[in-house]
Amino acid sequence: MDTIFSFLFGTREGLAVLFFGGIVIVAIVAFLLEKRTSKLYVDRGPKQDDDSGLF
């Protein structure tokens, strides 16, 4: 376990792995949250002419 930590935090290659791994994880989480949000808030298309919205 100590060798893994020393590789990740002690070498340039390890920091690159952490950096790009973080980008991939954030992209996956954003994709999953966007899918969930699009299911929750359905796009109803453009408004009809008779829907003024106020009165």
PEFENFEN-V36742 format. One record per pair of residues at least 4 apart in sequence whose ideal C-beta (glycine too) atoms are under 6 Angstrom apart, sorted by the first residue. I is the first residue (numbers start at 1). J is the second residue. D is the distance in whole Angstrom. If there is no record, write none. Layout:
i=I j=J d=D
i=I j=J d=D
This chain:
i=5 j=9 d=6
i=6 j=10 d=5
i=7 j=11 d=6
i=7 j=14 d=4
i=8 j=14 d=4
i=8 j=18 d=6
i=17 j=21 d=6
i=47 j=51 d=5
